[in-house]
Amino acid sequence: MKLIVYFFQFILTSTSFIIFKILGPKLSSYIGGKIFEKIGPFFRSKKIIHSNIKKAMPNINSDELNKLTSLMWNNYGRTFAEYMFIKDFRKGNLKNNIQIEGKEILEDIKIKNQQVIFISGHFANFELMAMYLEKSGIDLSAIYRPLNNIFINLIMERIRKKFICKNQIKKGIGGMKNLIKYKKKNFSTALMIDQRVSEGILSNFFNQKALTTTVPAQLAKKFNIPIVPVSIKRLEGINFKINVESPILFKESQSVQFITDELNLILEKMITKNPSQWIWSHNRWK
């Protein structure tokens, strides 16, 4: 039964992508946002979303809560539609749509041929971050979680490997082996740290314990390399600003727990600055 549902979702997604391609990036992004504002609540529990937001912003009123939820779905829909135009961002057809703050930090990393760990969360069109990092000339591998829908996942994997980051690493034991292989070749790593992972550790996240990945902390300790926080903000329509922060080199004596806690604090600040463009629909504190 699940495969049948997945197949119909695949047909709907494929058809949507064809229509978006015809309409072009600006109109598709706008329409995608409006569609998700309407249909998003049918796919994800409004109760979970509101509960998550209140964990981070306990004093938010009902009007602000509903507005934030609507803006989140709008950004979600825009990002979905923009998958058809990742190629255009990559090839420079939409190059003026991405601003970079901290470009000198990336240049310094390249000049020194320095291996780092880029960490971020699912903000705005999050796929553009790894795309820009690799396009800027950094040897990069990116960790990703495959979609549950095996049919749609085939499309997404193709887009990611061809236009975002060719060295894609699946989460899991097999993925960790590939990750270590790339680290030994002096490749940097990019990963999202804002999803709940069953193999993670409990770390404070907006004053409540949440299972959090320890991969960045483990890599930082094992290879003695810095962690570079990166975030992205949708300015308007298909215009974005990527912010690259200064590298953080943790001390060898600092524990995996300490580093993970510190990274969650960084993530909190990113979310607080731009809450309407973070994906609140995941059950982060389950």
N, C-alpha and C positions, 0 to 999 in steps of 0.2 A: 504493500500500500504506500509506504514511504517513498519508494522509487518512482511510483506513478506521480505522486505529488511533486517530487523533485523534477521529474521530466516536464510537467506542465509549467513549473516555475522557470525551467530552462527555456521553453518555447516563448513564454511571456518576456523573459529577459532578452532573448535574442531578437525578438520582434521590436522591443523597445529600443535596443541599440541601433537597429537598422533605421528606425524612424528618427532617432536622435542624430545619426550621421547625416541624414538628409537635411535636417533643420539647422545644423550648425551649432557651434559651442555655446554662444550666448543665449540663444533662444532655448536650446535643449536644457541648459543649466537652470534657466528660469522655470521652465515647464516642469522639469524633474522636481524642483523644490516645491512647487505648488501641489503636484500630485502626491508627494510624500506627506505633505501637511494633512491631506485628506485620508490617505490609506494607511499611513504609518501606525496610528493607534490601533488598527485592526490586527497588526502583526506583533506588536509588543505591548505588554501590560502597562497601562497608564499608571496603575498603582505602584508598580516597581519603579518606573521613571520618577514619579513624584517623591517616592520614598528615598530614592538615591539623591535627588536634588536637595531634599530637606536635611540629609546627613551632612552635606557640605554647607548648606545655607539654611540653618534652622529657623531664621527669622523672616524668611521670604513669605510674602502674602500670596493669596490665591491667584490674584490677577497676574502678578509677576511670574508665578509658577506656571500658569497656563501659557503665558507669552513665551517664556523660556523653552517650554516643551515644543511649542509650535515652531520656534526658530531652529531648534535642534533638528526637527524633522525636515525643515526646509533645507538646511545644510546637508543633511543625509541624502535627500533626493538630488540635490545639485551634484554632490560627489558621485552618486550612482550614474547620472547622465554624463558626467565628465570623463568616465572611463573610456568612452569612445574617442576622446580627444587627447589622451595621454601622449599619443604619437605626435600630435601637433605641438604640445608643450616641449616634448623631448627634442624635436627637430628644429625648434626655434620659430615655428610659425606663430606661436603665442608667447614669444620670449619676453615681450615688454609687459606681460601680465604678472610676472613674478619679480618682486623686489627682495633683495637680500640684505639683512642687517647682520654684520659679523663676517663679511666676506674676507676680511683680512685674517681672520682666524683660520678659515679654510685654506687660504693661500699659505699661511705659516705651516700648517699640517702637511701640505703638499711639498713645500720647499724642504722641510726636514725629513720627508718621507716617513712621517710618524704614524704609527698604528694607534687608533683610538676606538672607543666604543661610543657610537651615537645613540642616544636614548630619546624617546619622545612618547607621545600618546596619539590617540585617534582624534586629531583636531582638523577642522576645515577639510580640505582635500589632502589627507595625510600621505597619499601615495606620491605626491609631488616632492616630498622631502628626500626620500631615497633616490628618486629620479634625478633631482638636482645635484645631490652629493656625488653620484656616479658620473653624471655629465660634466661636473666641474673638474674631473680628472683624478678623483680619489679611488684607489683600488678598494672595492666595497663588496661585502656579502651582506645580505639582508635576511633576517629571520622572519618567517611568517607562519600563521596558522591556517591550514587549508580550510575552505568552507565545508560545511556539512553536506551541502548539495554537490554531489560529485560531478554533475553535468555542468553546472555553472562554474565550479572550481576549475574545470579544464579551460574555460574562456579566460578566467582571471589569471591563472598561472601563465597562460600564453602572453597576455598583456604585460604581466609583471616581468617575465624573463626577457621579453623583446624590447620593452620601452621604459621600464622602471629600473630594475637592477638584474642583470643577467645571472648573477650568482645568488639564486634564491635557496634558502635553507629551511626545510620544514621543521617545525617544532617536534621534539621527540628525541629518543636515543640515537637513531640513525642520523638525525640532523646535527646532534652534538658532535658526532665524529667528523662530519663535513665541516663544521664550524672550526674545530681544532685544526683541521687540514688547512683551511684558509688563514687561520691565525699564524700558522708556521710559515706561510708564504708572505707574511707581513700585510695581510688585508685587514682593513678596518671592518667593523661590524655595525649594522644599524638594526635596532629592534624597538618595538613598542613595549612599554612596561605597565600599561594601564589595564590589562585584562586579568581576570581571575585565573590562576593556574593551580591545579590540584597538587602539583609537585612543588609548589612554592612554599614560602614561610609566612607566618603571620606578621604583618607589619602595620603600624598605625597609618591610616589613610583617612583624613578628615576626622581624626579622633576616634576612629573605630578600627578594629582589627580586620585586615583583608589579606587573603592569600596572594602573595606577590612573588613574581619571578626573581630568582637569585642569579640569573645568568650574567647580568652586568657586573655584579659584585664579584662573582667567581672569576670572570675573565680579567677584571681589574687586578685582582690579587695574584692570579696565576701568571699573568704576563707583565705585571707591573706597568700598566698602560692607563692613560687618563680617560675619563668619561666626559663626553661633550653633549650637554642638553641642547635639543633642537625643537623648535615649535613652529607652527604655521598658522597664519590668521587669514581668513577670507576678508578682504577689504570691501569689495563690492562686486557682485556678479562673479566673473571668472578672473578677478584680480586678487593676488595673494602677496603676503609678506612672510618670508621665512626668516626666523631669528636663530642665529647660531651663537650660543653662549660660550664663555671661556672654558677651556678644559679644566677638569677637576682631577688632580692626582691624589688619590687616597693613600694614607700611610699603610705600610705593610702590616703594622700592628692592629689596624682597625678591622673589625670582624665583618663577616658577610652580613650579619644582622644590622650592624651600624650603617654600613654603606647602603643597604636596601632601604633602611628607614630614611636616610638622607635623600635618596633619590625620590622616594614618595613625597617628601616635603617639596622638592623641586617641581614634581608633577602637580601637586596641589596648587602651587603658585601659578603655574601655566593655566590650569583650569579656572582659577579664580579670576584671572585677567580677562578671560574670554569664555565664560561658561556656556553661551548659546551655541558654540561650535564644537563642543565635546560630546561624545556619544554617551548619553546617560541611560540608555536602554539596557545595557548589560547588567546582570545581577552581580555587581562587583563585590558586595559584602555578603554573599550567600553563605 
